[in-house]
Amino acid sequence: MSEFQNAELGDRRLTRRLLRLADALAQQPAASIPAATGNWGQTCGAYRFLDHPQLRPGDLLASHVNATLARAATVPLALAVNDTTALNFNGRPATTGLGPIGNHADKTRGLLLHSLLAFTPQRQPLGLLDAPCWARDPAAFGRNHQRNQRPLAEKESAKWLRSYETLCRLAAQTPQTQWLLVADREGDLYELFEQALAVPGRPAVLVRMQHNRGVEQSDARLFAHLASAPLAGQLQVQVPRRPGQAVRTATVTLRYCAVRLSAPLLKPQHAPLAVWAVEAREEHAPRGVTPLHWRLLTTRPVQSVAAAVEVIQWYCVRWGIEVFHKVLKSGCAVEAAQLETAERLQRYLMIKLVVAWRAMALMHWGREQPAAPISELLAEDEWRVLRAVATRGQADAAMAVPTVAQAWRWIGQLGGHLGRRRDGWPGPLTLARGLQRLADLAAGWEQAQAAKGCA
């Protein structure tokens, strides 16, 4: 896979092994290591690679991060969306180094992953910027009631500040691109906004509010103060599919205002913060559907209705990281890995993260350039087999190379997409499954041709 071509692992043999393993996993996203590598020698080489003591997960991802920055350098604004997901390896009792991920220290075990993924405002995934992965200490489990007595640097929530520090460091390499960090309610930290406002020119921050903070210019708390702001207009928001709920369009009312936040009661030494608040509220949701209600804080100025609309649209991009984590788990089957240590899992995860990004990126690329030939994305054997299966063998050898739009719908059908008019475009999870089946079909065709030649 080209994302790893410039990896610097200190040993050319390690780099070659990384490229072989990444190519194998990219062709079969949901396959296990033995199934993807194809023979015992390659499988042993993959396991030795993942067990190499000098390989750090960040080193494996570094080449992809540089490629992400190169793509981001071509756009005026990039959104750095971050979120945490739990990886459940509870079915691997022999795996060492795991920690609790649920509410019971001795039951559900796994790892936590905090992804920092770059998007364009049009939701094109540019790639990963960071992906720290760790196991909670079982001995420290259950001390949440003591969290107010501990400094922020010792809390798990410090991950949001570390992501922002990483973004500041990387953003310096793309001076022509403006950056905006996007986070859900868990990222509503006073210190995060302080960091963003501390130095002019730093990446802006956009976070969904969790805390009903004090406002210096009002007797009301933040939520009530924002709700009393003048009505600025309405906006239609596309709400993605969720369990038990189809894709829908929500009409929300907009309000926005500048606010000066008071320091938290437990942090009186902190100075007030001058930020902007935006609210999107769905007044008339369909029956049985939870209405949208977003209260957002940002360090980026919001001085017009157009700017408020942009803030809402940028926050909608955050759904992309939820899709990304779903592709990683379901489409790439990362939680099915059978590796003996958390260290091996973390190295393996870095490769799978890029495979999951590739599945998402290909889907968006196909939407943007549907008339392009699929030969730019698939090997000749793959698209010929795909064409033969889709046309039930009726296509002759002179038939033109399928377009991306044609091929993507065919791959979606391999992944379970019904292709009805109301079903829309196949999603990344369906495409990942379809690519898996296509790889199996192409491998079978190759073996059949080889056997035919030997006959």
C-alpha positions in Angstrom: 0.0 0.0 0.0 1.5 3.3 -1.1 0.7 5.0 2.3 3.6 3.0 3.8 6.1 3.4 1.0 8.1 6.1 2.8 8.1 4.3 6.2 11.4 4.7 8.0 11.8 1.7 10.3 15.6 1.7 10.5 15.8 -1.6 8.5 14.9 -2.2 4.9 13.8 -5.7 5.6 11.2 -4.4 8.1 9.9 -1.9 5.6 9.5 -4.6 2.9 7.7 -6.8 5.4 5.4 -3.9 6.4 4.6 -3.2 2.7 3.8 -6.9 2.1 1.6 -7.2 5.2 -0.2 -3.9 4.5 -0.9 -4.9 0.8 -2.3 -8.3 2.0 -4.6 -6.7 4.6 -5.7 -4.0 2.2 -6.8 -6.5 -0.4 -8.7 -8.5 2.2 -9.8 -6.0 5.0 -11.7 -8.5 7.1 -9.3 -11.5 6.7 -7.1 -12.8 9.5 -3.3 -12.6 9.1 -3.0 -16.3 8.0 -5.9 -15.9 5.5 -4.6 -12.5 4.1 -0.9 -13.6 3.8 -1.8 -16.9 2.1 1.0 -19.2 3.1 2.8 -20.3 6.3 6.0 -18.6 5.5 4.4 -15.2 4.9 2.3 -15.7 8.0 5.3 -16.4 10.2 7.0 -13.4 8.7 4.0 -11.2 9.6 4.0 -12.5 13.2 7.7 -11.9 13.5 7.3 -8.4 12.2 4.5 -7.6 14.7 6.7 -9.0 17.5 9.7 -6.9 16.7 10.7 -5.1 20.0 12.0 -2.0 18.3 8.9 -1.2 16.3 6.9 1.6 17.9 3.2 2.0 16.7 3.8 5.7 15.9 6.7 4.7 13.6 4.4 2.5 11.6 1.8 5.3 11.2 4.4 8.1 10.4 4.5 7.6 6.6 0.7 7.7 6.4 0.6 10.9 8.6 3.0 12.6 6.2 0.8 11.6 3.3 -2.2 13.0 5.1 -0.4 16.3 5.6 0.5 16.4 1.9 -3.2 16.0 1.0 -4.2 18.5 3.6 -1.8 21.1 2.1 -3.9 21.2 -1.0 -7.1 22.4 0.7 -7.7 25.8 2.4 -9.4 24.4 5.5 -9.0 20.9 7.1 -11.0 19.5 10.0 -9.2 17.4 12.6 -11.9 15.2 14.2 -11.0 13.2 17.3 -12.9 10.6 19.3 -12.3 7.6 21.5 -13.5 4.1 20.9 -13.0 0.9 22.9 -11.6 -2.2 21.2 -13.0 -5.4 22.8 -10.6 -8.3 23.1 -12.5 -10.0 25.9 -12.5 -13.3 23.9 -8.7 -13.4 24.1 -8.0 -14.4 27.7 -4.4 -15.4 26.9 -3.5 -11.9 25.5 -1.4 -10.0 28.0 -1.3 -6.2 28.6 -5.1 -5.5 28.2 -7.1 -3.4 30.6 -10.7 -2.8 31.5 -12.9 -1.0 29.0 -16.3 -1.3 30.6 -17.8 -0.8 34.0 -16.3 -3.9 35.6 -12.6 -4.1 36.1 -12.4 -7.9 35.8 -14.9 -8.6 33.0 -14.5 -6.7 29.7 -10.9 -6.3 28.6 -9.3 -4.5 25.7 -7.7 -1.4 24.5 -8.8 2.3 24.0 -8.1 4.1 20.8 -8.2 7.9 20.4 -8.2 8.7 16.6 -7.4 12.1 15.2 -8.7 12.0 11.6 -8.4 14.8 9.0 -11.4 15.6 6.7 -12.2 18.3 4.2 -15.4 20.3 4.9 -16.9 18.2 2.2 -16.3 15.1 4.3 -13.5 13.6 2.2 -11.3 11.7 4.7 -7.7 12.9 4.2 -6.1 10.5 6.6 -5.0 10.0 10.2 -2.9 12.5 12.1 -2.5 10.5 15.3 -3.9 7.3 16.9 -2.7 6.7 20.4 -3.8 3.4 21.8 -3.5 2.2 25.5 -4.8 -0.1 28.1 -6.2 1.1 31.4 -4.5 0.1 34.6 -6.7 -2.4 36.3 -5.3 -1.3 39.7 -6.5 2.2 39.1 -10.0 1.2 38.0 -12.8 2.6 40.1 -11.1 5.8 41.2 -13.3 8.1 39.2 -14.7 9.6 42.4 -11.3 11.0 43.1 -10.9 12.7 39.7 -11.4 16.3 41.0 -8.4 15.8 43.3 -6.1 14.8 40.5 -4.4 17.2 38.0 -5.7 17.1 34.5 -2.4 15.6 33.2 -3.1 12.4 35.2 -6.6 12.0 33.9 -7.7 10.1 30.8 -9.4 13.3 29.6 -5.9 14.7 29.0 -6.1 12.9 25.6 -8.0 15.8 24.2 -5.2 18.2 25.1 -2.6 15.8 23.7 -4.5 15.6 20.4 -4.6 19.3 20.2 -0.8 19.6 20.9 -0.2 17.0 18.1 -2.4 19.0 15.7 -0.5 22.3 16.5 2.8 20.6 15.8 1.6 19.0 12.5 -0.3 22.1 11.4 3.0 24.0 11.4 4.0 21.9 8.4 1.0 23.1 6.3 1.1 26.9 6.8 -1.3 27.5 3.8 -4.0 25.4 5.4 -6.3 26.5 8.3 -7.1 23.8 10.8 -10.1 23.2 13.1 -10.2 20.6 15.9 -13.6 19.1 16.2 -14.8 17.1 19.3 -17.9 15.8 20.9 -19.1 16.6 24.5 -16.3 14.7 26.2 -13.8 17.2 24.7 -15.5 20.2 26.4 -12.5 21.1 28.6 -11.8 24.6 29.7 -8.0 24.0 29.2 -8.5 23.0 25.6 -10.0 26.4 24.8 -7.2 28.1 26.8 -4.6 26.3 24.7 -6.3 27.4 21.5 -6.5 31.0 22.5 -3.1 31.2 24.1 -1.2 31.9 20.9 -2.6 33.7 17.8 -2.7 31.6 14.7 -3.1 28.3 16.4 -5.7 25.8 15.1 -9.3 26.7 16.1 -11.4 24.5 18.3 -15.1 23.4 17.8 -16.6 21.4 20.6 -20.1 20.3 21.5 -21.0 21.7 25.0 -21.2 19.4 28.0 -20.9 21.9 30.8 -23.4 24.7 31.6 -20.8 27.2 32.4 -21.1 30.7 33.9 -21.2 33.7 31.6 -19.6 37.0 32.7 -22.0 39.3 30.9 -25.2 37.5 32.0 -26.9 36.4 35.2 -28.0 33.3 33.3 -25.9 30.2 32.8 -24.5 29.4 29.3 -27.4 27.2 28.1 -30.1 29.7 29.0 -28.0 32.7 27.7 -27.6 31.0 24.3 -31.3 30.1 24.1 -32.2 33.7 24.6 -30.0 34.9 21.7 -32.0 36.2 18.6 -33.3 33.6 16.2 -30.9 33.7 13.2 -32.6 31.4 10.8 -33.1 27.8 9.8 -30.9 25.1 8.3 -31.5 21.6 7.0 -29.1 18.9 8.3 -28.7 15.4 6.9 -28.8 12.9 9.7 -27.1 9.6 8.9 -28.6 6.2 9.3 -28.6 4.9 12.9 -29.8 1.6 14.4 -33.6 1.5 13.9 -33.6 4.9 12.1 -33.2 5.6 8.4 -31.3 8.5 6.9 -33.4 11.7 7.4 -33.3 15.4 6.9 -33.8 17.5 10.1 -34.8 21.2 10.0 -33.0 23.1 12.9 -33.3 26.7 14.1 -30.0 28.6 14.6 -28.9 31.0 17.3 -25.4 32.3 18.0 -23.6 34.8 20.2 -20.3 35.9 21.5 -19.7 34.9 25.2 -17.1 35.5 27.8 -17.0 32.3 30.0 -16.2 32.5 33.7 -13.5 30.2 35.1 -14.9 26.9 36.6 -15.5 27.0 40.3 -12.8 24.4 41.0 -10.3 26.4 38.8 -10.6 30.0 40.0 -7.0 30.7 39.0 -8.0 30.5 35.3 -8.8 33.6 33.3 -12.2 34.1 31.5 -12.4 33.0 27.9 -13.8 34.9 25.0 -15.4 32.4 22.6 -18.5 32.0 20.4 -21.6 29.8 21.0 -23.9 28.3 18.4 -27.1 26.4 18.9 -29.0 24.2 16.5 -32.3 22.9 17.8 -34.8 20.7 16.0 -38.3 22.0 17.0 -40.4 19.4 15.2 -38.8 16.0 15.0 -40.7 13.0 13.7 -42.5 10.9 16.2 -40.3 8.4 18.0 -37.1 10.2 16.9 -34.9 12.1 19.4 -34.7 15.7 18.1 -31.3 17.2 17.3 -30.1 19.7 19.8 -26.5 20.9 19.5 -24.9 23.6 21.6 -21.4 24.3 20.2 -18.5 26.3 21.4 -15.7 27.5 19.1 -12.7 29.8 19.1 -13.4 30.7 15.5 -15.3 33.9 15.2 -19.0 33.6 14.4 -20.2 37.0 13.4 -22.9 36.2 10.8 -25.6 33.7 10.0 -23.4 32.3 7.2 -20.6 31.7 9.8 -23.0 30.0 12.1 -24.2 27.7 9.3 -20.6 26.8 8.5 -20.0 25.8 12.2 -23.0 23.5 12.1 -21.9 21.9 8.8 -18.4 21.4 10.1 -19.7 19.7 13.2 -21.7 17.4 11.0 -18.4 16.1 9.7 -17.8 14.6 13.1 -20.1 11.7 12.2 -17.3 10.6 9.8 -15.1 9.4 12.7 -18.0 7.2 14.0 -18.2 5.6 10.6 -14.5 5.2 10.5 -14.4 3.3 13.8 -17.3 1.2 12.6 -15.4 0.3 9.4 -12.3 -0.5 11.5 -14.3 -2.9 13.8 -16.8 -4.5 11.4 -15.4 -4.0 7.9 -11.8 -4.7 8.9 -12.5 -7.1 11.8 -9.8 -5.6 14.0 -11.3 -7.0 17.2 -11.0 -10.6 15.8 -7.2 -10.4 15.9 -5.6 -13.3 17.8 -2.3 -11.9 19.0 -0.6 -12.7 22.3 0.3 -9.3 23.6 -1.1 -5.8 23.6 2.1 -4.6 22.0 1.5 -6.8 19.0 -2.1 -5.7 18.8 -1.1 -2.0 18.8 1.3 -2.5 15.9 -1.3 -4.5 14.0 -3.8 -1.8 14.7 -1.7 0.9 13.0 -1.9 -1.0 9.7 -5.6 -1.8 10.1 -6.3 1.9 10.7 -4.9 2.8 7.3 -6.8 0.0 5.7 -10.0 1.3 7.2 -9.2 4.9 6.1 -8.5 3.5 2.5 -12.0 2.0 2.4 -13.6 5.3 3.4 -11.4 7.4 1.1 -12.1 5.2 -1.9 -15.9 5.5 -1.4 -15.6 9.3 -1.3 -13.3 9.4 -4.2 -15.8 7.4 -6.2 -18.6 9.8 -5.3 -16.5 12.8 -6.5 -15.2 11.2 -9.7 -17.8 8.6 -10.7 -16.9 8.7 -14.4 -13.2 7.8 -13.8 -12.0 4.3 -14.9 -11.9 1.8 -12.0 -8.5 0.7 -13.3 -7.0 3.6 -11.4 -8.1 1.9 -8.1 -8.3 -1.8 -8.9 -5.8 -4.2 -10.5 -6.8 -5.5 -13.9 -7.5 -9.0 -12.6 -9.8 -7.6 -9.9 -11.9 -5.4 -12.2 -12.1 -8.1 -14.9 -13.4 -10.6 -12.3 -15.8 -8.0 -10.9 -17.1 -7.2 -14.4 -17.6 -10.9 -15.1 -19.5 -11.6 -11.9 -21.7 -8.5 -12.3 -22.6 -9.2 -15.9 -22.9 -13.0 -15.3 -20.2 -13.6 -17.8 -22.0 -11.9 -20.6 -19.4 -9.1 -21.0 -17.0 -9.7 -23.9 -13.2 -9.1 -23.7 -13.5 -5.8 -25.7 -15.9 -4.3 -23.2 -14.6 -1.0 -21.8 -13.1 -0.7 -18.4 -15.9 0.0 -15.9 -16.3 3.4 -14.4 -15.9 3.9 -10.7 -19.6 4.4 -10.3 -20.4 1.1 -12.0 -17.7 -0.8 -10.1 -18.6 0.6 -6.7 -22.2 -0.5 -7.1 -21.1 -3.9 -8.2 -18.7 -4.1 -5.2 -21.5 -2.9 -3.0 -23.7 -5.8 -4.2 -20.9 -8.2 -3.3 -21.0 -6.7 0.2 -24.8 -7.1 0.5 -26.1 -3.8 -0.9 -29.4 -4.5 -2.6 -29.0 -1.7 -5.2 -32.6 -0.5 -5.0 -33.2 3.1 -6.0 -34.0 4.2 -2.4 -30.9 2.5 -1.0 -28.5 5.1 -2.3 -24.8 4.7 -2.6 -23.1 1.7 -0.8 -21.5 2.8 2.5 -17.9 2.2 3.5 -18.7 -0.9 5.6 -20.6 -2.5 2.7 -17.7 -1.6 0.3 -15.2 -3.2 2.8 -17.2 -6.4 2.8 -17.4 -6.3 -1.0 -13.7 -5.7 -1.5 -13.1 -8.7 0.8 -15.3 -10.9 -1.5 -13.7 -9.5 -4.6 -10.2 -10.4 -3.3 -11.4 -14.0 -2.7 -12.9 -14.2 -6.2 -9.8 -12.7 -7.8 -7.6 -15.2 -5.9 -9.8 -18.1 -7.0 -9.7 -16.9 -10.6 -5.9 -16.6 -10.5 -5.6 -20.1 -9.1 -7.9 -21.5 -11.7 -5.9 -19.9 -14.5 -2.7 -21.3 -13.1 -4.2 -24.8 -12.9 -5.5 -24.4 -16.4 -2.1 -23.5 -17.7 -0.5 -26.5 -16.0 -3.1 -28.9 -17.5 
